Amino acid sequence: MIPGFIPGMPVTSRQLPLLAGAASLLIAPFLFIGGPDWASGPLLKSAWNLGHILLFALLTLTVRPWRWFSGWRLWLAVTAGLLVAGIAIELVQNSYSRDMDGRDLLRNLIGGWLIIAWRPILLPAPRASVRQILIAATATLLLCFELGATGMVAARQWQVHRQLPLLYDFSHQNPEPFWTGSLAVSANHSVNHPHSLKIDLGTATYSGVSLNNLPADWRDFERLVITLFNPSPEPLALTLRINDVAHDRSDHDYNDRYNTRLILGPGFNTFTRNLAAIESAPDGRTMDMSQIRRMGVFAVRLPEPRTVYLSDLRLD
């Protein structure tokens, strides 16, 4: 128990820094251990990142920099201190095989700015000035921006979950939140959708695209259906790969996922694959059909660049 703290009694200004410091000690380790990894979904990553705001707000309450600074010097000192601490944390996280994220620095700043912006308004002091209210409102808007971004991710992931049997909604104008690779929305060669996806294939050893944000639970379906359009008179050989979350968190062995060859003739090509074959594809285990994580389509060592259109992608 924190000295001087009595359950049921109001928290005083002397107890608040102690409580904030204790909470900071509980939260800080999660900057380096636990939490989402590269295989985690977008919503978990986005929600987890909000913890930076909470942690640095608590740290600002613990340190109480207004004891030594005031006015613009307080803002400068807090901003500089949070930037130094944030950069140090990002460098340490990088040594733990975590990606550095410059936006985390902004979240750290928002946490500290919220405290020093709202403190003069919430203190039992003379009426806050218009300038102080505007500063507090600006800090709050930055917080709302971060919360809104996470809310948008949540709404998008709900749509992804609800779009089955479609694995990708071709009405999207921007495929970047869902795919990686060289692809763009196209009005050509669509099949019962507003658009298709134009995929540009290069001459690298492996060239293609990956659907990383897709409905994960395939258990209620029997077949995968994919339609591709080859605009060239020459055939094109592609590889389709599918894996679950367990594969992403393993050594990425070739035999631990589903791989199949797709030979595209000129024009439209529709391929159907039984999900039972996908489920049994990994050696020594069964693919978790409730946790499908990634689907890729790629070519190997093309002699020249090629283009293909993805026209339909669904479960049946």
Buried (B, 14 or more C-beta within 10 A) or exposed (E): EEEEBEEEEEEEEEBEBBBBBBBBEEBBEEBEEEBBEEBBBBBBBBBBBBBBBBBBBBBBBBBBBBEEBEEEEBBEBBBEBBBEBBBEBBEEBEEEEBEEBEEBBBBBBBBBBBBBBBBBBEEEEEEBEEEBBEBBEEBBEBBEEBEEBBEEBBEBBEEBEEBBBBBBBBEBEEBEBBBBBBBEBBEEBBBEBEBBBBBBBBEEEEBBBBBBBBBBEBEEBEBBBBBBBBBEEEEBEBBBBBBBBBBBEBEEEEEBBBEBEBEBEEEBBEBEBEBEEBBEBBEEEEBBBEBBBBBBBBBEEBEEEBBBBBBBBBBE
